[in-house]
Amino acid sequence: MGLMEAIQRGKRPMPPRLMIYGTEGIGKAQPLDAKVLTPCGFVNMGDLKVGDEVIGSDGKAHRVLGVYPQGEKEVFQVTFRDGSTTRCCEDHLWFTQTCRERDQGLAGAVRTLRDIRLTLRYGTHFNHAVARVRSVQFAALGCTLPVDPWLLGVYLGDGCSSGNVLITNPEPDIQRKVAASLDGADACVKSGGIALRVKAKRRNNRPAVLKVALAQLGLDGLESHEKFIPLPYLHATVEQRLALLRGLVDSDGFVTNPGAVEFCTTSPRLAKDVCSLIRSLGGSAKTVTKTRPTFTHHGQRRTADLPIASSHRSPTTWFRSLRRNISGSGPCPGGRSGTPSAASNRSVGCPASASASTRPIRCTSRTIFS
């Protein structure tokens, strides 16, 4: 039995270690403006050429071997349980596990989107699941970041810089870690009992190094609803991104009853950035909005909408704070430490009504990893 035949029949005891685009000529097809993840970020499918590198399901860079125009085809939007989406035609191949295959311990099989749509549900549940990508290794490895990633995460959650940089967090272990993460030219003093004010050690009318670095990143003076994660941090090393996530969770994160982690913010952009950060670490996350009680602003009655980035079954290694590193967060799926296992699945939903207009399509092939 050939490799592709074995994959399609789902007879292998372990999932075949193929890249998401598979081998040459097996029918991977997406619209030209579909976003494809590369070591330098997302690019349009139509901009890829032979020799370029794209991120595979192992999180590593793999070289494009061929590009094949497919003419115009009907395009569908595929939506996963965490809210992430992609677009492809009905001939696009996916490696999925059905509910029955998961129950029987089978590896799954390669299926077209057409096949998935015909067997979309199993009773009241979505039938197909796709393994998540492992932690992405971007090209900017080892780059110097102006602010310690964990400290930046805490600042995005609990900090402000309208004057001096002020980080408001009552937890002693967080305060000690903040002081230890500062540049040697900066110092922090307690303000009001629960806040730390960051200043330059020398009184020379110069701002703190942290405040200058925040200005370089475009974060200085922003209000809470304007905050975001700078791109260099979203494309940093796995260790740096994990430290950033720990800082975010240690500041404005909490664990829900089933062991999920929620990060609360008034900034919709920051909520989306946190989801992107979690997904780049092999996790699953989505953004939801919770409505808070009304309030009065300049004589007008308003309702507060709170964007929340929520991650399902997050590992304990996402927490630096001793108080927040509680048993409710649970071990990461698959038993791996550091980041969630790629064996964790995302359910696929693709209703017929999601079909879009006819679009130009192209296929790519790329290397197989062992």
Secondary structure, DSSP 8 states (H G I E B T S, - for coil): --HHHHHHHT--SS-----TT-STTS---EETT-EEEETTEEEEGGG--TT-EEE-TTSSEEEEEEEEEEEEEEEEEEEETTS-EEEE-TT-EEEEEEHHHHHHT---EEEEHHHHHHT-EETTEE-EEEE-------S-TT---SS-HHHHHHHHHHEE-SSSEEEE---HHHHHHHHHHS-TTEEEEEETTTEEEEEESS-SS---HHHHHHHHTT-TT--GGG----HHHHTS-HHHHHHHHHHHHHHHEEE-TTS-EEEE-S-HHHHHHHHHHHHHTT--EEEEEEEEEEEEETTEEEEEEEEEEEESS--GGG--STTT--GGG---GGG-SSS--TTSEEEEE--GGGEEEEEEEEEEEE----
